[in-house]
Amino acid sequence: MQYFTLNDGNKIPAVGFGTFQIRDPKECAQAVSDAIQVGYRLIDTAQSYFNEEAVGEGIKQSGVAREDLFITSKLWLNDTGYDKTKAAFEETLKKLKLDYLDLYLIHQPYGDVFGSWRAMEDLQKEGKVKSIGVSNFADDQLTNLALFNEVKPAVDQIEINSWDQQKQSVKYLEKFGVQPEAWASFAEGKHDIFKNPILTEIANKYNKGVGQVILRWDVQRGIIPLSKSTHKSRMEENISIFDFELSDNDMQKIASLDKEESQFFDHRDPEAIKRLINLH
């Protein structure tokens, strides 16, 4: 496994296993256990995924030592603020049956994020979480948080895929010292991503799958991609991306696919924000 080094000195695996939308407890626990057994060490969940208990069970079933894993969860916007964040974090640890997290993120840039960030700084000082960061923060939102607090975010987990490559934000995050992490790496299959002629041509060139090319493209850009599957064979395929390297020409071809638009929704759309607030 390849690793990146965060701005706080902690190391993070270069690829991760996501658990979004795996809601059935038995299926989720099995998927997490299988993912760890095939080689994944970064497991990503969230309060809003409603599967932290199942993820914890999968971690236990895997039999891999806790110190060899990198576990991430996220705070939902209904629990922003200092006291609520402290309580939500403890509930997450309880559900996961863990003594600490490797990474804790503010899931959305809304609500009392400053109060939450102060709580997360204290949790880090207490040794309950090793690294703290954010998710879905635009460049200015992240800068505002970073410049007015003691600790700078270690990670910003944002939508990054072939159709929404976030070139400007990725470049900015790297210069700002924040590790970019990609959710929706496969854009949930939109625009027939797995049948795209350019991606298929590159995949055939290396005798790899289109999914492997997409994940490899992320890693070569310095991005940590998250991918999800409940099929062990697909997990094995998704993690097998360290035995080949895309050429500069291949990287440029993939860069040409950028539509520069979210495949889901605009996190700055007021109506989208209202929908998220009412989600729980």
N, C-alpha and C positions, 0 to 999 in steps of 0.2 A: 504493500500500500504506500502510495506517495502522500506526503503531508505538506501543508502550508503552515507558515508561522504567523500567528496573529500579532497585532500591535502590542499586546500585553505579554508576549513571549511564549504563550501557550501554543501548542501544535494542534492542528485540526486535520482530519483525513481529507484528501483531495476530492473524494466522492462520498455521497451519503444516500441513505435509504429513507425515503419519505413515507409517511403513513396516512396522509390526507385521504379521507373518504373510505378508509378501511374501518368500518364501524362494527361489524360482527366480531364479538370478543374472541371467539375461538379462531376465526380466520385471521384476525389481526395478530394474536399471540403467535400463531403458527408462522405467519409471514415474517414477523420480526425474528423469531428463532431461526428460520431458514436463511434470512438475509445475513445474520451474524455468522451462521455456519458456512456460508459460501464466501465469506471474507469481508463483508461490510463491518465497519467499526463505528461509523457515524449513523446514529438513529435519530430521526427528526419527528417530533410530535408537537402537539399544542393543546392548550386548554380547550379551545374551540373545536378540536377534532373529536372530542368525547371518547377517546380511546386510550387515555394514559394508563389506566389500570391494565388493559390488555397488552399494551406495549411493555409495561413492567413485567407482566407474566412471561412474555416472549423473551425478554432479557434473561429472566431466571431460567427458563427452559433451555436456553442456548448453552449454558454451562461455561461460558467464557467469563473470565475474571473481570470484575467491574472496572479495574484500573486500565484494562485494555480497550475499553469502550469510550465513546464520546457521545453523550446523550444531551439532546437539545429539546427544550420545550418553550412555549410562548405564552405570554400574558394577554388575555383578551381585553378589549377596550372597556367593557363594563366594569372591570376591576382596576382601572387606573387610579392613581393616587397612592400616597405613601402607605397608609395602613392596609388598604385593600390589596395592594400588591404583596405586602408581607404575608397576608393571610392566604392569598391565592397561591403564592409560591410554596408555602408549607403544605397546602392541599395537593399540589402537584407532586411534591416529594412523597407524600403519603400514598397517593395513587400509584406512583411508579415503584414504590417500595425501595427508594434510594436514599442515601445519606447526603448526596450532593448532586448538582447538575454540572455538566461541563460548559454549557452555554444556555443562557436564558435571554429571550428576546421580547421586546415590546412588539406585539403582533401588528398593530395598526397605529398610524401617527395621529391619533385623536384622543381627546380626553385629557386628563391631567398627567401627561407624559413626564413632566418635570418631577412631579411627586413620585411617580413610579421609578424614575431613574435614580432618584436619591435613595429609595428603598433598595434598589438593585445594587447600588454602590455599597450600601451597608451589608447586604447579603454577601457580596464579594469579599468584603473585609472580614466577615465572620467565617469565611471558608465554605459557605454553603453553595456557592457557584463560582466556577473558575473564571469564566469570561461572560461579559454581558454585551448585548447588542440590540439591534432593531430589525424590523421587517417592514417592507413597503414604505420606507421613508424616502422621499425625494431628496435631491441634493441639498436644497435650501433648508428643508426640515431637519435633515441630519446635521448640517452645519450649525444651525441654531442650537440644537441639543448639545453638540460637542463643545462649542465655544463657551457655553454658560454653565458647564459642569466640570467637576474634577476629573472624571474618567471619560475618555472618548470611546464611542462604540467600537467594538472589535469586529463586528459583522453587520452587514445590511443584506437581508435576504429579500430579493426582489424578483419579479417576473423577468426571466431571460430565456429566450428560445430563438429559433431561426427566424421567426417572423417579427419578434420584438427584441432586438439584440442589445438595446440599452448601451450603445457605444459610448455616448457622452457620459452617462452615469458610471459605467464601469471604469472609464479612464479617470473620472473625478474621484471615485472611491479609492482607487489605487494610489493616486497622488496624495489623497487625504489620509492614507494609512488605514483604511477600513477594508476588510476582506469582503468582496462580493460573493454572494451565494445565490444560486438560481433555483427558484421554484417554477413548476410547469416547464421543465426542460424540453419536454416533447410537445408542448402546447396542446396537450390532451388530444393529439392526433389531428388537430384542425388543419384545414387546407391540404388534406391528404399528405401530411408531412412525411409519412413512411413510404410514400410512393413518389416523392418529388424526384424528377429526373436528375438534377444536379447531385443531390444527396445519394441517390441510388448509384450513380456513376462512380462517385468517390468510394462508396462502400464496396462496390465490386472490385475496385482497384486494389483494395487492401484485404479482400476476402473477409469483410466484416459486415455487420448489419447496419442499417441506417441509424438505429438508436445508438449504437456504439460510436459511430462517426459524430453524432450530435454531442454526446457526452465528452468525447475526446476533444472536440472543438472547444467546449467550455474550459476544460482543464488547461489547454494550451493558451487560452486567453487569461489564465490566472483566476478562473471562476470555479467555485465548488458546485457541481450540479447535484441536485436531488432527483432521484427517480424512484418510481413505485411500481411494484408488481406483486401479485399474490402467487405467481408461478415461479417455482425455484429455478427452472431452466432459464427463464427470462432474467432472473436476478443474476445468475452466473454469467449470462451474456452481457448484462449491463455493467458488471464490475470488471469485465475483461477488456480493459481499454488501455492498459499500460505496456502492451507489447507491440505497439505501432505508433507512428507519429505522422500527423498530417503535414504535407508540404505547404510552403508559403502560398503556392498557387491554389491549393485546395482551400486554404483558409480564406483567400480572397474570393473564391467562388461562393463559399457559404456566406461570406459577408454581403454578397450581392443580393441575397434573398431577403434582406431586411425590409419589412413593411413599415417599420417605425410606428407600430400601433399595438396597444394591448390586445390580447386575444380574449380578454375577459371583461374588464371594466376599468374606467379611469378612476384611480384612487383620489383624484381631486374633484370629481364630480359631486356637487352637494347632494344630489339625489342618491348617489351610490353610498355616500357617507351615512345618510339617513337609514338606508336599507341595512347597512352593517350594524348600526346601533340597535336596530330592532330585530337583529338576527337571533338573539338569545331571549 
